[in-house]
């Protein structure tokens, strides 16, 4: 069994997830680099200074999730931190054109025109995947002295901000944004159900980061984006639960 704290980061073979994995390893964690493709996860784990191990994990596949949980139990015996980072902005059927402006791509994701299958695909990863992984890992988190669950959300999921006519970005609210609103609701649901335990559950916004999620049109680096998730992963016993925040503080639901 492992005597170090253990963290699992889903979708950690690249981008923000990989940076979170690197930062948690720097804090002394044994980090599990979750990746749908094990080979990519293994390649990513090799770039992490510290104890990093690739873990095959497809958040949309029940067998994959179950196998991942069993491997953690057999090899490490516990899980201290779960970072639900894996997410998609669109399905493979809606792949963006190279260099396509973000606003133009967002139009295809509006509720009035987006195919139902597109909603299903995005929600399957961004919402149901988080529920499935969290439920599977809860027994391991309960065995840790103080479990932490961090859901990587987005500021575009704020219902309050998108309800404000003065918000210039509200016109982009659609499939992806609504999946993050749903993720926020799920975060609160888990936090409320676990508030009598030592497990804390919070949603964080990494900011508009340059990753393949937005065709690298973001304005923040992955190093900047990882700060909020890592901060919540390292919360002490007096830290909050059931919150939604970014580097600047609380975001209205």
Secondary structure, DSSP 8 states (H G I E B T S, - for coil): ---S-EEEETT-SSHHHHHHHHHHHHTT-EEEEEESSHHHHHHHHTTSSSSEEEEE--TT-HHHHHHHHHHHHHHTS--SEEEE----SS-GGG---TT--HHHHHHTTSTTTS-HHHHHHHHIIIIIHHHHHHHHHHHHHHTSSS-EEEEEE-GGG-HHHHT-TT-TTGGG-SHHHHHHHHHHHHHHHHHHHTTTSS-EEEEEE--SB-SGGGTT--SB-HHHHHHHHHHHHT--TT--SS-EEETTEE---
